[in-house]
Amino acid sequence: MMNYRAADPPATATPALRAEGLTVVRGSRPVLRGLDFTVPRGRITGLLGPSGCGKSTLLRAIVGTQAKVSGTLDVLGHPAGHAGLRTRVGYVTQAPSVYDDLTVRQNLDYFAAVLQPGRAAAEQRRADVTRAIADVDLASHADALAGALSGGQRSRVSLAVALLGTPELLVLDEPTVGLDPVLRRDLWNLFHDIAATRGATLLISSHVMDEAERCDHLLLMREGEILADDTPEALRSRTGAQTVEGAFLHLVDEAAAAGRDKETAR
């Protein structure tokens, strides 16, 4: 696998994401519990944690589609959901968001027209669509109906939609789940290429811990809380573990022990 790394951002650069006391309540139950974290620009940050820990809820809060959010959440210098972020943030949900009765190219033509309406932008839209299709290696399927594609191919169409207009921030919710190892490798090469050559920031959620090793920065999450906000190397060093999975398990055990100590002290 080829390894891409973007140049270090200036030390004074505003982070792509900044959260302070970020809380989401569903009914009477807190789903996110006062999260504090930052995501650096021009890097791949992995949001890692087991299914049901709140990863998708956090991603929806970031793109401005989550209800009952409190605390501070800044995205590219604006409050999450700000109208000015519409063309600057690309979002890929877990389920492919495409029209099955349109071809790959027709899907991208439609979404490109939504992003860049008007006859004057037609040439730029065509160029963006062609580039995005090539980015996800679907040129040979450009005229195939999306409904006739495999699950992995339909996921790549959704990714191509998010790449239209070269967004500054890509928010990807488990984009490699269920894909074969070769396609996973190719997508991760694409993610690193986007960060390295376009300076984009990528936030990628996953419950597969070996994908953590492919990231520049990590947010480790469990039960609606951030256990760690650091680089893979720093996490391994801090916990004495040889893998990020080992570091995650160490932090889970550490948090559980701290909770027991609190209960005993009461």
C-alpha positions as CSV (number, residue, x, y, z in Angstrom):
1,M,0.0,0.0,0.0
2,M,1.2,3.4,-0.8
3,N,1.4,5.9,2.1
4,Y,0.5,9.5,1.4
5,R,1.1,12.3,4.0
6,A,0.1,15.9,3.6
7,A,2.5,18.6,4.5
8,D,2.2,19.8,8.2
9,P,-0.3,22.6,8.5
10,P,0.9,25.8,10.1
11,A,0.9,25.7,13.9
12,T,-1.5,28.6,14.0
13,A,-4.0,27.1,11.6
14,T,-7.6,27.0,12.8
15,P,-8.6,23.3,13.3
16,A,-11.1,21.9,10.8
17,L,-13.4,20.9,13.7
18,R,-13.6,22.1,17.3
19,A,-16.0,20.8,19.9
20,E,-16.5,21.9,23.5
21,G,-19.1,20.4,25.7
22,L,-20.9,18.9,22.7
23,T,-24.0,17.0,23.9
24,V,-26.8,15.3,22.1
25,V,-29.9,14.0,23.9
26,R,-32.3,11.5,22.4
27,G,-35.5,11.4,24.5
28,S,-34.2,11.5,28.0
29,R,-31.0,9.6,27.2
30,P,-27.7,11.4,26.4
31,V,-26.1,10.0,23.2
32,L,-23.1,12.3,23.2
33,R,-21.8,13.3,26.6
34,G,-20.0,16.7,26.7
35,L,-17.4,16.0,24.0
36,D,-14.3,18.1,23.7
37,F,-12.0,17.5,20.7
38,T,-10.3,19.1,17.7
39,V,-9.7,17.8,14.2
40,P,-6.6,19.2,12.4
41,R,-6.8,20.4,8.8
42,G,-5.4,18.5,5.9
43,R,-5.3,15.2,7.7
44,I,-7.2,11.9,7.9
45,T,-8.8,11.6,11.3
46,G,-10.4,8.3,12.2
47,L,-13.4,8.2,14.4
48,L,-13.1,4.7,15.9
49,G,-15.4,2.9,18.2
50,P,-17.9,0.0,18.5
51,S,-21.3,0.1,16.8
52,G,-23.8,2.1,18.8
53,C,-21.3,4.3,20.6
54,G,-22.5,7.5,18.9
55,K,-20.3,7.9,15.9
56,S,-23.1,8.4,13.3
57,T,-24.8,10.9,15.7
58,L,-21.6,12.9,16.0
59,L,-21.2,13.0,12.2
60,R,-24.7,14.2,11.7
61,A,-24.1,16.9,14.3
62,I,-21.0,18.0,12.3
63,V,-22.9,18.3,9.0
64,G,-25.8,20.0,10.7
65,T,-28.6,17.4,10.4
66,Q,-28.8,16.3,14.0
67,A,-31.5,17.6,16.4
68,K,-31.1,18.4,20.1
69,V,-27.4,19.4,20.0
70,S,-25.9,21.7,22.7
71,G,-22.4,22.9,23.4
72,T,-20.0,24.4,20.8
73,L,-19.3,22.8,17.4
74,D,-17.3,24.8,14.9
75,V,-16.8,23.5,11.4
76,L,-14.2,25.2,9.2
77,G,-14.6,28.3,11.3
78,H,-18.4,28.4,11.3
79,P,-21.1,26.9,13.5
80,A,-22.1,23.4,12.4
81,G,-25.0,23.7,9.8
82,H,-24.1,27.2,8.7
83,A,-25.3,28.0,5.2
84,G,-21.8,28.9,4.1
85,L,-20.6,25.3,4.6
86,R,-23.0,23.9,2.0
87,T,-20.4,23.5,-0.8
88,R,-17.4,23.2,1.6
89,V,-18.4,19.9,3.3
90,G,-19.0,16.5,1.6
91,Y,-21.0,13.9,3.5
92,V,-21.3,10.2,2.8
93,T,-23.8,8.2,4.9
94,Q,-23.6,4.5,5.6
95,A,-26.4,3.7,3.2
96,P,-25.6,4.8,-0.4
97,S,-27.6,7.9,-1.3
98,V,-28.1,7.6,-5.0
99,Y,-31.1,7.2,-7.4
100,D,-31.3,3.6,-8.6
101,D,-33.2,4.5,-11.8
102,L,-30.4,7.0,-13.0
103,T,-27.0,6.1,-14.4
104,V,-23.9,6.9,-12.5
105,R,-23.3,9.9,-14.6
106,Q,-26.9,11.1,-14.4
107,N,-26.7,10.8,-10.6
108,L,-23.6,13.0,-10.5
109,D,-25.0,15.4,-13.1
110,Y,-28.1,15.9,-10.9
111,F,-26.1,16.6,-7.7
112,A,-23.6,18.8,-9.5
113,A,-26.5,21.0,-10.8
114,V,-27.8,21.3,-7.2
115,L,-24.4,22.4,-6.0
116,Q,-23.7,24.7,-9.0
117,P,-27.0,25.8,-10.6
118,G,-27.1,27.9,-13.7
119,R,-26.1,27.6,-17.3
120,A,-22.9,29.5,-16.8
121,A,-21.5,26.7,-14.6
122,A,-22.3,23.9,-17.0
123,E,-18.8,23.4,-18.2
124,Q,-17.4,23.3,-14.7
125,R,-20.1,20.8,-13.7
126,R,-19.2,18.5,-16.5
127,A,-15.5,18.6,-15.6
128,D,-16.3,18.0,-11.9
129,V,-18.5,15.0,-12.8
130,T,-15.8,13.4,-15.0
131,R,-13.2,13.9,-12.4
132,A,-15.3,12.5,-9.6
133,I,-16.2,9.4,-11.6
134,A,-12.5,8.8,-12.3
135,D,-11.6,9.4,-8.7
136,V,-13.7,6.4,-7.6
137,D,-12.7,4.2,-10.6
138,L,-16.1,4.0,-12.1
139,A,-15.4,5.3,-15.6
140,S,-16.3,1.9,-17.1
141,H,-19.6,2.0,-15.4
142,A,-20.5,5.6,-16.0
143,D,-23.5,4.7,-18.1
144,A,-24.8,1.9,-16.0
145,L,-27.9,2.3,-13.8
146,A,-27.0,2.7,-10.2
147,G,-29.6,0.1,-9.2
148,A,-27.7,-2.5,-11.3
149,L,-24.4,-2.0,-9.5
150,S,-23.0,-4.0,-6.7
151,G,-23.2,-2.7,-3.1
152,G,-19.5,-1.6,-3.2
153,Q,-20.0,0.2,-6.5
154,R,-23.1,2.0,-5.3
155,S,-21.1,3.2,-2.2
156,R,-18.4,4.5,-4.6
157,V,-21.1,6.5,-6.4
158,S,-22.1,8.1,-3.1
159,L,-18.4,9.0,-2.5
160,A,-18.2,10.5,-6.0
161,V,-21.2,12.7,-5.2
162,A,-19.4,13.9,-2.0
163,L,-16.3,14.7,-4.1
164,L,-18.1,17.1,-6.4
165,G,-16.8,20.6,-6.1
166,T,-13.6,19.5,-4.2
167,P,-14.9,20.0,-0.7
168,E,-12.5,21.1,2.1
169,L,-13.9,18.6,4.6
170,L,-15.1,15.1,3.8
171,V,-17.2,13.4,6.4
172,L,-17.5,9.6,5.7
173,D,-19.6,7.3,7.8
174,E,-18.1,3.8,7.6
175,P,-17.3,4.1,3.8
176,T,-15.5,0.8,3.6
177,V,-17.9,-1.5,5.6
178,G,-18.6,-4.7,3.7
179,L,-16.1,-4.1,1.0
180,D,-13.5,-6.6,-0.2
181,P,-9.9,-6.1,0.9
182,V,-8.7,-4.8,-2.6
183,L,-11.4,-2.2,-2.8
184,R,-10.8,-1.1,0.8
185,R,-7.1,-0.7,0.0
186,D,-7.8,1.3,-3.1
187,L,-10.3,3.6,-1.3
188,W,-7.8,4.3,1.5
189,N,-5.1,5.1,-1.1
190,L,-7.7,7.6,-2.6
191,F,-8.4,9.1,0.8
192,H,-4.7,9.7,1.4
193,D,-4.3,11.1,-2.0
194,I,-7.1,13.6,-1.5
195,A,-5.6,14.8,1.8
196,A,-2.0,15.0,0.4
197,T,-2.6,16.5,-3.0
198,R,-5.8,18.6,-2.4
199,G,-5.2,19.6,1.3
200,A,-8.7,18.3,2.2
201,T,-9.6,17.2,5.7
202,L,-11.2,13.7,6.0
203,L,-13.1,12.5,9.1
204,I,-13.8,8.7,8.6
205,S,-15.7,6.6,11.0
206,S,-15.2,2.9,11.4
207,H,-15.6,0.1,13.9
208,V,-12.8,-1.9,12.4
209,M,-9.7,-1.2,14.5
210,D,-7.1,-2.1,11.9
211,E,-8.3,0.9,9.9
212,A,-7.0,3.1,12.7
213,E,-3.5,2.4,11.6
214,R,-4.2,4.1,8.3
215,C,-5.1,7.4,9.9
216,D,-3.0,10.4,10.8
217,H,-5.1,11.3,13.9
218,L,-7.6,9.4,15.9
219,L,-10.7,10.0,18.0
220,L,-11.4,6.9,20.0
221,M,-15.0,6.7,21.2
222,R,-17.1,4.6,23.6
223,E,-20.5,5.0,25.0
224,G,-20.9,8.6,23.8
225,E,-17.6,9.7,25.2
226,I,-14.2,10.5,23.7
227,L,-11.6,8.2,25.2
228,A,-8.6,9.7,23.3
229,D,-7.8,12.5,20.8
230,D,-4.3,11.8,19.5
231,T,-2.1,10.3,16.9
232,P,-1.8,6.5,16.5
233,E,1.9,6.7,17.5
234,A,1.2,8.8,20.6
235,L,-1.6,6.4,21.7
236,R,0.6,3.3,21.4
237,S,3.4,5.1,23.3
238,R,1.1,6.3,26.0
239,T,-0.5,2.9,26.7
240,G,2.5,0.7,25.9
241,A,0.4,-1.2,23.4
242,Q,1.7,-2.4,20.0
243,T,-1.5,-1.7,18.1
244,V,-4.2,0.9,18.2
245,E,-6.7,-1.8,19.1
246,G,-4.5,-2.7,22.1
247,A,-4.4,0.9,23.1
248,F,-8.2,1.2,22.8
249,L,-8.7,-1.8,25.0
250,H,-6.2,-0.4,27.5
251,L,-8.1,2.9,27.6
252,V,-11.5,1.1,28.0
253,D,-10.1,-0.9,31.0
254,E,-8.6,2.3,32.4
255,A,-12.0,4.1,32.2
256,A,-13.8,1.2,33.7
257,A,-11.4,1.1,36.6
258,A,-11.8,4.8,37.2
259,G,-15.6,4.4,37.2
260,R,-15.3,1.6,39.8
261,D,-13.0,3.8,42.0
262,K,-15.6,6.6,41.9
263,E,-18.4,4.2,43.0
264,T,-16.3,2.9,45.8
265,A,-15.5,6.4,47.0
266,R,-19.2,7.3,47.3
